[in-house]
Amino acid sequence: MSETIDVPIREGAIRLGQLLKLAGVVDTGVIAREVIAEGLVRVDGELETRRGAQIRPGQRVQFSGEEYGLPEAVLNVTAAD
């Protein structure tokens, strides 16, 4: 595995299925649910089968040979940006 790919979000946590979609590794929530249910996704090295598992800054998600995480500093983006 190479270095962790940061996936910036606006809030402090994100559901696992949403993180996979936002990172661009799956196209839909249905596909996210399938890859998670098939045991293809790990969080901090542990198998995770809950699409709604909360991922927080500092945690690492492993899928398809890559590692994804949330940056420690959460973006403060408003509608005016």
KEVOTI-266135 format. One line per 4 residues: number of its first residue (from 0); for each residue x, y, z of C-alpha. Coordinates in steps of 0.1 Angstrom, whole numbers, plus 5000, padded with zeros to 4 digits. Example, Ala and Ser with C-alpha at 12.3 -4.5 7.8 and 13.67 -1.06 7.14 Angstrom:
0> 5123/4955/5078  5137/4989/5071
***
This chain:
0> 5000/5000/5000  5012/5035/4992  5006/5066/5014  4972/5075/5027
4> 4949/5094/5004  4931/5122/5023  4894/5127/5016  4884/5161/5029
8> 4849/5165/5044  4830/5194/5059  4822/5178/5093  4840/5158/5119
12> 4829/5123/5107  4815/5105/5077  4798/5072/5072  4820/5045/5056
16> 4798/5042/5024  4799/5079/5019  4836/5080/5023  4840/5054/4995
20> 4818/5074/4972  4835/5107/4980  4869/5092/4974  4856/5081/4940
24> 4863/5044/4945  4826/5034/4941  4799/5051/4920  4769/5044/4942
28> 4757/5036/4977  4746/5002/4964  4781/4994/4952  4795/5006/4985
32> 4771/4983/5004  4782/4954/4982  4819/4958/4986  4816/4964/5024
36> 4793/4933/5028  4817/4912/5008  4844/4919/5033  4866/4940/5009
40> 4869/4970/5033  4889/4974/5064  4890/5002/5089  4923/5006/5108
44> 4932/4971/5096  4900/4955/5110  4872/4941/5088  4842/4964/5087
48> 4809/4952/5074  4787/4982/5084  4781/5007/5056  4771/5033/5082
52> 4802/5029/5104  4814/5064/5114  4849/5072/5102  4866/5100/5120
56> 4899/5119/5115  4929/5097/5122  4911/5065/5111  4923/5047/5080
60> 4901/5029/5055  4917/5002/5033  4901/4991/5000  4915/4977/4968
64> 4951/4982/4977  4947/5018/4987  4944/5035/5020  4920/5065/5026
68> 4916/5088/5056  4902/5120/5068  4926/5149/5073  4931/5159/5109
72> 4918/5195/5102  4882/5195/5090  4873/5219/5063  4852/5249/5073
76> 4833/5254/5040  4802/5275/5038  4776/5280/5010  4792/5313/5002
80> 4826/5297/4993
***
